[in-house]
Amino acid sequence: MRVLFIGNSHTYFNDMPHIFKMICQENNIEMEVTMIAHGYKGLDFHKDEPEVRFNILYGNYDYVVLQHLQSGFDEKVLGSSVEAINKFIKMTGSKAVLYMPWTIKEEENKQKAMSDAYLNLGLKLNIAVAPVGIVWWNFKKKHPEIELYFKDNKHASEMGSTLAAYTIFNTIFNEKALCKTDVCVDMADEAYKVMEKLKNERD
C-alpha cells in the first residue's frame, strides 16, 4: 500500500508519515509513504504545485492525506483547495483523507470551528476525515502528564505526532490500531472512540 501526505510542518514535524508507517508495520501492513510538505503553506499553495499534481496522477497511491493550515485557518480556502486537489485524486482511483489539525495551545476555543469545517467538507465531498484535532484535545485532558505540544506550543511533540499517526491509521483502515505500550493503546482507543462518536452523530 502507498500513501502520499500533503501538508506543512504539522505533517513533517517528527517525520510523522514515518511514524504512521511504523504503526502499519506493527499491524502487519506493508506500507510505503511519500511526503510533500512545506512550512507555512496551505492546500491553496499545494493545489497549484506541479509536483503535487504529478505525484497524485502517477505515484500509484492508495490514499492521499491532505492537511491545511492551522494558523490563519479559512474554511472557504480549505474547501476550494481540497476540491481542486481531489479532482486529480479521483482521476486515479485513489482516495483522499482530510487530516484535521489541532489549534495552538492558547486557542482551544477555535478548535470547534476548524473541526466542523473539516467534518462538513468531508460529508460534502464524501471524503474520510482523520479527526486529529478532536482526538488531540480529548487525549490532552485525559492525560495532562503527556505533553503533546512542542516547546513552541504550536507544533507537535513526538508524542503529539504519534497521536496524529494513530488517528490517521484508524481512519484509513477503519479499525483500531494494535500497539504494545499503554500510552499508545490509549492513543488508539481515544482515536477510535472519537471516530465512532462522529459516525453515530451523523447517521
C-alpha positions as CSV (number, residue, x, y, z in Angstrom):
1,M,0.0,0.0,0.0
2,R,1.2,3.5,-0.8
3,V,0.1,6.8,1.0
4,L,1.0,10.3,0.0
5,F,1.0,13.0,2.7
6,I,0.5,16.6,1.6
7,G,0.7,19.4,4.1
8,N,3.1,21.6,6.0
9,S,5.1,21.5,9.3
10,H,2.2,19.7,11.1
11,T,2.8,16.9,8.7
12,Y,6.6,16.9,8.5
13,F,7.4,17.5,12.2
14,N,8.9,14.4,13.8
15,D,8.6,12.7,10.4
16,M,5.0,11.9,11.2
17,P,4.4,9.9,8.0
18,H,7.3,7.6,9.1
19,I,5.6,7.1,12.5
20,F,2.5,6.1,10.5
21,K,4.5,3.6,8.5
22,M,5.9,2.1,11.7
23,I,2.4,1.7,13.1
24,C,1.4,0.0,9.9
25,Q,4.3,-2.4,10.2
26,E,3.4,-3.2,13.8
27,N,-0.1,-4.1,12.5
28,N,1.4,-6.3,9.7
29,I,0.6,-3.9,6.9
30,E,3.2,-3.3,4.2
31,M,3.3,0.5,3.7
32,E,5.2,3.0,1.6
33,V,4.9,6.7,2.4
34,T,5.8,9.8,0.5
35,M,5.5,13.4,1.7
36,I,5.2,16.8,0.1
37,A,5.2,19.4,2.8
38,H,6.3,23.0,3.1
39,G,6.3,25.1,6.2
40,Y,3.6,27.7,6.5
41,K,1.9,26.5,3.2
42,G,-1.7,25.5,3.0
43,L,-3.5,23.4,0.4
44,D,-4.2,26.6,-1.6
45,F,-0.4,26.5,-2.3
46,H,-0.2,22.8,-3.0
47,K,-3.2,22.8,-5.4
48,D,-1.1,24.7,-7.9
49,E,2.2,22.9,-7.5
50,P,3.3,20.7,-10.4
51,E,4.9,18.2,-8.0
52,V,1.5,17.6,-6.3
53,R,-0.4,17.0,-9.5
54,F,2.4,14.7,-10.9
55,N,2.7,12.7,-7.7
56,I,-1.0,12.2,-7.4
57,L,-1.5,11.2,-11.0
58,Y,1.5,8.9,-11.5
59,G,2.5,7.8,-8.0
60,N,0.1,4.9,-7.7
61,Y,-1.1,5.9,-4.3
62,D,-3.9,4.2,-2.5
63,Y,-4.6,7.2,-0.2
64,V,-3.7,10.9,-0.3
65,V,-3.7,12.6,3.1
66,L,-4.5,16.3,2.9
67,Q,-3.6,18.8,5.7
68,H,-4.3,22.5,5.6
69,L,-3.2,25.5,7.7
70,Q,-3.5,25.6,11.5
71,S,-2.9,29.3,11.9
72,G,-4.9,31.7,9.7
73,F,-7.4,28.9,9.0
74,D,-10.1,29.8,6.4
75,E,-12.9,27.4,5.7
76,K,-13.6,28.7,2.2
77,V,-9.9,28.3,1.2
78,L,-9.9,24.8,2.7
79,G,-13.0,23.8,0.7
80,S,-11.9,25.2,-2.7
81,S,-8.4,23.8,-2.3
82,V,-9.5,20.3,-1.4
83,E,-12.0,20.3,-4.3
84,A,-9.2,21.2,-6.7
85,I,-6.8,18.6,-5.4
86,N,-9.5,16.0,-5.2
87,K,-10.1,16.2,-8.9
88,F,-6.7,14.8,-9.5
89,I,-7.2,12.1,-6.8
90,K,-10.5,11.0,-8.3
91,M,-8.8,10.5,-11.7
92,T,-6.5,7.8,-10.3
93,G,-8.9,5.7,-8.2
94,S,-7.0,6.8,-5.0
95,K,-8.9,8.1,-2.0
96,A,-8.4,11.4,-0.2
97,V,-8.3,11.7,3.6
98,L,-8.6,15.0,5.4
99,Y,-6.1,15.4,8.2
100,M,-7.8,17.8,10.7
101,P,-5.1,19.6,12.8
102,W,-5.2,21.0,16.3
103,T,-5.2,24.6,17.3
104,I,-2.3,26.3,19.0
105,K,-2.2,25.8,22.8
106,E,-3.8,29.0,23.8
107,E,-6.7,28.8,21.2
108,E,-8.6,25.7,22.1
109,N,-11.8,27.7,21.7
110,K,-11.1,27.8,17.9
111,Q,-11.0,24.0,17.6
112,K,-14.7,23.5,17.1
113,A,-14.9,25.8,14.1
114,M,-12.0,24.1,12.5
115,S,-13.3,20.7,13.3
116,D,-16.7,21.5,11.9
117,A,-15.2,22.8,8.7
118,Y,-13.3,19.6,8.1
119,L,-16.2,17.4,9.0
120,N,-18.7,19.3,6.9
121,L,-16.3,19.2,3.9
122,G,-15.8,15.5,4.4
123,L,-19.6,15.0,4.2
124,K,-19.9,17.2,1.2
125,L,-17.2,15.5,-0.8
126,N,-17.6,12.0,0.6
127,I,-14.0,12.1,2.0
128,A,-13.0,10.4,5.2
129,V,-11.7,12.8,7.9
130,A,-9.0,11.9,10.4
131,P,-10.2,14.0,13.4
132,V,-6.8,14.6,14.9
133,G,-7.8,18.0,16.4
134,I,-10.7,16.5,18.3
135,V,-8.7,13.5,19.5
136,W,-5.8,15.8,20.5
137,W,-7.8,17.9,23.0
138,N,-9.7,14.8,24.4
139,F,-6.4,13.0,25.0
140,K,-4.7,16.1,26.4
141,K,-7.4,16.4,29.0
142,K,-7.3,12.8,30.0
143,H,-3.5,12.7,30.1
144,P,-2.2,16.1,31.2
145,E,1.1,14.5,32.2
146,I,1.8,13.8,28.5
147,E,3.0,16.9,26.5
148,L,1.5,16.8,23.0
149,Y,3.0,20.2,22.1
150,F,6.5,21.0,21.0
151,K,8.1,23.9,23.0
152,D,6.6,26.5,20.7
153,N,3.1,25.5,21.8
154,K,2.1,25.2,18.2
155,H,3.7,22.1,16.6
156,A,3.5,18.6,17.9
157,S,6.0,16.9,20.2
158,E,6.9,13.4,19.2
159,M,4.0,12.1,21.3
160,G,1.7,14.6,19.5
161,S,2.8,13.3,16.1
162,T,2.3,9.7,17.3
163,L,-1.2,10.6,18.3
164,A,-1.8,12.1,14.9
165,A,-0.4,9.0,13.2
166,Y,-2.6,6.6,15.2
167,T,-5.7,8.7,14.3
168,I,-4.8,8.6,10.6
169,F,-4.2,4.9,10.8
170,N,-7.6,4.3,12.4
171,T,-9.3,6.5,9.8
172,I,-7.7,4.8,6.7
173,F,-8.2,1.3,7.9
174,N,-11.5,1.9,9.8
175,E,-10.2,-0.1,12.7
176,K,-8.3,0.4,16.0
177,A,-4.5,0.0,15.6
178,L,-2.9,-2.7,17.7
179,C,0.0,-1.4,19.8
180,K,2.3,-2.6,22.6
181,T,2.7,0.3,25.1
182,D,0.0,1.6,27.4
183,V,0.3,5.1,26.1
184,C,-0.1,4.0,22.5
185,V,-3.1,1.8,23.4
186,D,-4.7,4.9,25.0
187,M,-4.0,6.9,21.8
188,A,-5.5,4.3,19.5
189,D,-8.5,3.9,21.9
190,E,-9.2,7.6,22.0
191,A,-9.0,8.0,18.3
192,Y,-11.3,5.1,17.8
193,K,-13.8,6.4,20.3
194,V,-13.9,9.8,18.6
195,M,-14.4,8.2,15.2
196,E,-17.3,6.1,16.4
197,K,-18.9,9.0,18.2
198,L,-18.7,11.1,15.0
199,K,-20.2,8.3,12.9
200,N,-23.1,7.9,15.3
201,E,-23.8,11.6,15.4
202,R,-24.0,11.8,11.6
203,D,-26.0,8.6,11.0
